[in-house]
Amino acid sequence: MIFGKLFGRGKVKEISYEDSKDLANSESPKVRAKLAANPSTKAEVLYYLTDDSSPDVRKVVAKNERTPHQANNILARDTDIDVRSELARKICRLLPSLSGDEAAQIREQTIEVLEVLAEDQLPSIRAILSESLKDSLVAPKHVILALAKDAEEIVASPVLEYSPLLSETDLLEIIASGVASGSLPAVARRDNLGEDISEAVAATLDIPAVAALLANKSARVREETLDQMISQAEGIETLHEPLVMRVDLSLRAMKRIAGFVAMSLVEKLVKKNGLSSEIESELKKQVRNRIEESSSLTEEDESKSEKRAQKLWSAGRLNEETMMEAVNSREISFVQMGLGLMTGMKIGTVRSILNSRNGKVVTALCWKAELSMRLAIKMQTEIAHVPPRDVVNARDGVEYPFNDKDMDWQLSFFTAD
């Protein structure tokens, strides 16, 4: 009869205190768990079940919203991680409903349990709190601050990125005192980040955080702070693309950026900002000059390569086969000289293109030299060292993927006056 109340069909009837005691001492964990989940189970019985030998039973007690404060306090220190995890989820779920004078005592008791869980030795428990409370307007401020200052990234990051309870002053103090390793990008991703916080993030020289700040369209960044980030980014390639994609770049900033990023990124800079043809030409020339200055061959190597390439060219033997052999042998000097002769371009221009690490323009150079797309792919990977994600592949396995107009446009970055 007692078991029918727990496991029978239809509406669950209220269980008497005496029946509850009998069920609580059942040898079956399943029966005890059903009792713990029953909404009519008395508070003192739920308290008794906090000492149950089965973690599954204690987990059900932790989940039950009618479990009394004293029982929750015990479960907050339970040895089983699943029990504490279930309790953490319940406490966070209940918190928003505990408003008004009539719920003041219950809220105070709930916060006591929350404080214990916020100091749990396992980061996964604290992370449940952080993830659950990150958007909360009613969570206790001191708990949010404790989570934000946590030494573990999985705990600190959610509230650092989203919590509306953290003021600008709070964030500045947290940054100054040192945030958890890997958590600073979370601050940089916050919506409508203020100028002072942006400056503080940039000043840390934390590369992932600076990249996140540059990518944050809603972040307000002073011109001086942006100048600082541009200076920092010059020697850090991972910051180049986020910097180029920044939404509020001045023309002066764009010119500075074009002075050190790859040609492919300058191309993005031009397209993204809809720059005039005059400014576009200026930036292209700046890229060409920079890459030419950084490209060098010894006079002896240049002389030998030039004589050999010129001899083959005059004999009509500077062709696909000869160039393929040179690429396979990594004869960079000869490849550069050969491409210069086959395209009619200046050797400095050829070097600049090969040093750009831009798959599209290297492909266009090979097209200009009337080489096969197969060789163009090898040229990209073996000579120009184009990053794998930027390598241009053949159309239908053998054809160049761009039309003549596209090829000429790619080369215009290096051939325009």
C-alpha positions, -999 to +999 in steps of 0.1 A: +000+000+000+028+024+009+047+015-023+015+022-043+016+058-031+051+061-045+050+040-076+013+037-085-005+054-113-024+086-111-020+115-087+006+109-059-011+110-025+004+126+005+025+102+025+021+101+063+051+108+085+051+072+098+050+058+063+078+081+053+100+068+081+094+032+069+102+041+033+133+060+043+146+028+059+138+006+029+166-015+016+159-004-019+178+028-030+151+032-057+124+034-031+143+059-010+150+080-041+113+080-050+106+092-015+131+120-017+115+132-049+080+131-036+066+167-031+048+156+001+078+142+019+083+160+052+113+183+057+126+162+086+126+130+064+145+149+036+170+160+063+173+123+074+180+113+038+210+136+035+229+109+053+217+082+029+244+057+018+234+060-018+247+091-037+217+087-061+193+092-032+212+122-019+213+137-054+175+136-055+173+153-021+196+180-034+173+185-064+141+187-044+131+223-040+113+215-007+145+203+009+151+224+041+179+248+046+197+227+071+197+198+047+210+219+018+238+231+041+249+195+047+246+186+010+268+216+001+296+197+018+287+162+004+316+141-007+299+132-040+304+157-069+271+149-085+252+157-053+269+191-050+264+198-087+227+191-085+225+214-054+244+242-072+219+241-101+189+241-077+202+270-056+208+292-087+174+282-101+156+293-069+175+325-063+154+348-087+121+338-070+133+348-035+123+384-034+101+404-011+100+407+027+083+374+032+112+355+014+140+375+031+149+347+056+148+320+029+169+341+006+195+347+034+196+309+040+200+302+003+228+327+000+246+309+029+245+277+009+256+296-022+286+309-004+297+274+006+294+262-030+313+292-042+343+280-022+340+244-033+374+228-039+364+216-073+364+242-102+335+223-119+311+231-090+321+268-089+318+269-127+282+258-125+275+288-103+293+311-126+275+299-157+241+299-140+245+334-124+264+352-152+233+371-164+217+374-130+206+408-116+197+394-082+227+373-073+247+385-043+274+409-055+301+395-032+296+360-047+298+373-082+330+392-073+345+360-058+337+341-089+352+368-111+384+367-091+386+329-092+419+314-102+403+290-127+394+303-161+362+282-164+349+298-133+360+334-138+352+338-175+314+336-176+308+363-150+337+385-163+322+385-198+285+388-190+277+398-154+257+431-152+266+434-116+303+441-123+309+478-125+337+494-145+355+500-112+352+464-103+366+453-136+395+477-134+404+465-100+402+428-111+425+435-141+450+454-119+451+426-093+455+400-120+428+378-135+429+340-140+451+328-168+430+328-200+402+349-185+412+384-197+397+378-232+364+374-214+366+410-201+376+422-236+345+406-251+320+424-228+293+444-246+298+482-247+332+480-230+343+515-218+374+533-229+392+529-195+387+492-195+398+489-231+430+508-222+436+485-192+432+454-214+456+467-240+481+477-214+484+440-202+499+430-235+479+398-233+478+387-269+444+368-269+428+396-249+440+423-273+428+402-302+394+398-285+393+436-278+400+444-315+373+420-326+347+436-301+327+459-323+309+475-293+341+483-274+350+520-272+387+525-278+406+558-276+429+567-305+459+565-282+450+530-271+446+519-307+480+534-315+494+513-286+478+482-300+491+489-335+526+492-321+522+460-302+508+441-332+536+449-355+557+420-343+529+397-334+514+381-365+483+367-347+471+402-341+474+413-377+440+401-389+420+413-358+437+447-363+428+449-400+392+439-392+387+466-365+356+486-374+367+522-364+401+525-380+412+560-391+430+565-424+462+572-404+458+539-386+452+521-418+484+535-433+504+524-402+489+489-404+497+486-441+533+491-431+537+457-416+508+433-424+507+408-452+495+419-486+465+396-483+454+416-452+460+449-469+437+437-496+411+430-470+417+465-455+411+481-488+379+462-496+364+464-460+368+502-458+358+511-494+389+532-499+394+555-529+415+543-558+441+569-548+445+556-513+443+520-526+473+527-549+492+543-521+487+513-498+497+489-526+528+508-533+536+509-496+533+471-494+555+466-525+582+488-512+582+471-478+584+436-492+610+446-517+632+461-490+629+429-469+638+406-499+674+402-506+698+379-524+736+380-523+751+395-554+769+363-561+737+341-560+718+367-580+745+368-607+748+330-610+710+325-611+706+353-636+732+339-660+718+304-659+682+315-663+691+339-691+710+312-709+680+288-707+657+316-717+677+324-748+679+288-758+641+284-754+645+259-726+632+280-697+599+261-694+575+241-672+599+212-668+629+234-659+609+254-634+594+223-618+629+209-613+640+242-597+610+243-574+615+207-563+652+215-556+642+247-537+664+268-560+647+300-549+672+324-566+667+306-600+629+304-596+628+341-590+650+349-620+630+325-642+597+340-633+610+374-640+620+364-675+588+345-682+565+373-670+585+403-680+584+416-644+612+432-625+630+407-602+622+429-572+585+426-580+587+388-584+605+386-550+578+407-534+550+385-547+567+353-536+574+368-501+538+380-497+526+345-487+494+353-506+481+323-525+461+343-550+488+366-562+514+338-564+489+319-585+484+349-607+522+352-611+524+316-623+495+322-647+514+352-661+544+330-666+521+305-685+529+277-661+505+250-651+481+252-622+498+221-608+531+240-607+513+270-592+502+249-563+538+237-557+550+273-560+527+284-533+536+256-509+573+251-516+587+285-525+562+311-513+553+292-480+516+302-483+497+291-451+477+259-458+443+276-454+453+302-480+466+279-507+446+283-539+436+250-554+429+240-590+394+241-605+384+206-618+418+194-606+438+211-634+425+245-643+432+280-629+403+290-607+403+327-616+395+345-649+421+368-666+406+400-651+409+385-615+445+375-622+454+410-635+437+426-604+458+404-581+490+414-598+480+451-598+490+453-561+526+448-572+527+462-607+507+494-604+527+526-602 
